[in-house]
Amino acid sequence: MSEPSSSRREARILADLSDAVGRMHVVAQRPRIVVATGKRTDGARPMAWQVLFERSFGAELRALRYRGVSATSLMDVLMHGFDSEPTLNPSWSHERLMDAMMTGPVIEAFRADRLPDDVASALMGVLVFEEDGLKLNGVRALVGEVGLR
């Protein structure tokens, strides 16, 4: 790889990470609820979101599985820790955030080692994009209603 193309790639990665960091708002710690201002299609590529989201867990990080769901499922996710019972079907959740992002603006992150049997304690976090009526202040209000901090 030539030096100029390597430099462009590194600059793009840094720009993606910077964009994602500037858009991330942590609303609750356990499970970690993060609201990303703007849409999934704006700014940073999915890999930047995945890296930052996973790094935000620090030492707690385990292998994660991601599931994207509709905005209308957010309250169920916050109240129950999941939107629907997990199955062994490989399409129920994904290893890559990018695949989950295609199915909805609410991205559930589960500990892979607790699926499908212990789903009630598997939820590590939720990444919410401001789409389909979801806004930062509204998500904060919902998180407060269900008693998450």
HELIX and SHEET records of a PDB file:
HELIX    1   1 GLU A    3  ARG A   23  1                                  21    
HELIX    2   2 PRO A   46  ARG A   55  1                                  10    
HELIX    3   3 GLY A   58  GLU A   60  5                                   3    
HELIX    4   4 ALA A   71  SER A   73  5                                   3    
HELIX    5   5 LEU A   74  HIS A   80  1                                   7    
HELIX    6   6 LEU A   97  MET A  101  1                                   5    
HELIX    7   7 ALA A  112  ARG A  114  5                                   3    
HELIX    8   8 VAL A  119  SER A  121  5                                   3    
HELIX    9   9 LEU A  136  GLU A  145  1                                  10    
SHEET    1   A 5 MET A  24  GLN A  29  0                                        
SHEET    2   A 5 ARG A  32  ALA A  36 -1                                        
SHEET    3   A 5 LEU A 123  PHE A 129  1                                        
SHEET    4   A 5 VAL A 106  ARG A 111 -1                                        
SHEET    5   A 5 LEU A  64  VAL A  69 -1                                        
END                                                                             
